[in-house]
Amino acid sequence: MTICRKSFLIALAVAPALTLSSVNAEDALTTVYSTKDLSGWKVPDNNIWWKVEDGILKVRSGPDKKGSILWSEKEFTDFTVEAEFKFISGTIDSGIHIRNMDQIQIGISGSLKRDMTASPYIPGKGYPVEAEGVAELLKQDDWNQMRVEVSGKEYVCYLNGKKVMSYTSDTAIAKGPIGLQLHAGKDMSIDFRNIKVVEKAK
């Protein structure tokens, strides 16, 4: 881990070998999650959807396509979250929940029936803006990296190193968990790895 003065990059990680970059001095150490199991997550009852295998968080729909959200035990205020994801099979409808209900989409929107990766889904508003240039950046058969910077009500999203979306949510709440979504009604498989979170100092 690289230390930049008194600041640390923390990881919400599911990769066996995790390389962490340095961050600004105002960033603070939070929780480091297990690379071998689901420690640090609120695992749903009768879990059949989420497992860590060979350092990869594997997400699989169940036979009844019930859907599930894997929430972090920790709650966050202003932060940056990064994750690598890979489409495995089926119709992918997933995403990263930001402090509870607001979400950054990964895959096909159930309502719009097209790929809305990196766009914000806001309950009651749908997709108020659409990420730009995603079709050229998104890899269907390889790992993709998503980075979401959350500051107050503003969400900024990068896909594979390029800024693709900025949105100010007037319904954003001040603090809440991060969640990974497995949408109900879908037969789908998606993998995550190198999930990292840097929280800004209060």
Secondary structure, DSSP 8 states (H G I E B T S, - for coil): ---BTTB---B----SS-------TTEE------SSS-TTEE--TT--SEEEETTEEEEE--TT---EEEEEEEEESSEEEEEEEEEEEE--EEEEEETTTEEEEEEB-TTT-SB-TT-EEBTTTB-SS--SSHHHH--SSS-EEEEEEEETTEEEEEETTEEEEEEE-TT--SSEEEEEEE-TT--EEEEEEEEEEEEE--
